[in-house]
């Protein structure tokens, strides 16, 4: 299993490439999708 953390998507891309080569699943370290939410900014 490959774990990654990304803010821009670069680490996600690298993790997916490594996962493909090693035939391993890729998992985000942080399950939370949003830090906060609001109706308006």
TAURTA-V423773 format. One record per residue. N is the residue number from 1. SS is DSSP state (hx for helix, st for strand, lp for the rest). NEAR is the number of other C-alpha atoms within 10 Angstrom. Layout:
<<N:SS:NEAR> <N:SS:NEAR>>
This chain:
<<1:lp:11> <2:st:15> <3:st:15> <4:st:16> <5:lp:14> <6:lp:13> <7:lp:7> <8:lp:8> <9:lp:10> <10:hx:10> <11:hx:14> <12:hx:18> <13:hx:13> <14:hx:12> <15:hx:23> <16:hx:19> <17:hx:13> <18:hx:15> <19:hx:17> <20:hx:12> <21:hx:9> <22:hx:11> <23:lp:12> <24:lp:13> <25:lp:13> <26:st:17> <27:st:16> <28:st:13> <29:lp:11> <30:lp:10> <31:lp:7> <32:lp:8> <33:lp:6> <34:lp:6> <35:lp:5> <36:lp:6> <37:lp:7> <38:lp:5> <39:lp:4> <40:lp:4> <41:lp:4>>
